[in-house]
Amino acid sequence: MAGALIETLPAYNVNKFRESDQPFHPKEVGQVGYVLTFGGQRIYHTGDSDPTDEMRSLQNIDVMLTPVSGPYRNDRS
């Protein structure tokens, strides 16, 4: 996309663990979410992530895309 800025932000779990107390998506694996900036808008796709300090530090996000209700969600109703 011409004129677009693409940034990555770490995407990882802080409160979803395997039986061995290992996160499903540990930070060390290097998975990411994306911040896309184009046309004066900033769009953030979190990737498969819990709320993280890096996420909380973002500013001026116009649209946030957050995946929900996957197989590892906390609410099993």
Secondary structure as UniProt FT lines:
FT   TURN            2..3
FT   STRAND          5..10
FT   TURN            19..20
FT   HELIX           27..29
FT   STRAND          32..38
FT   TURN            39..40
FT   STRAND          41..45
FT   HELIX           53..56
FT   STRAND          63..65
FT   TURN            71..72
//
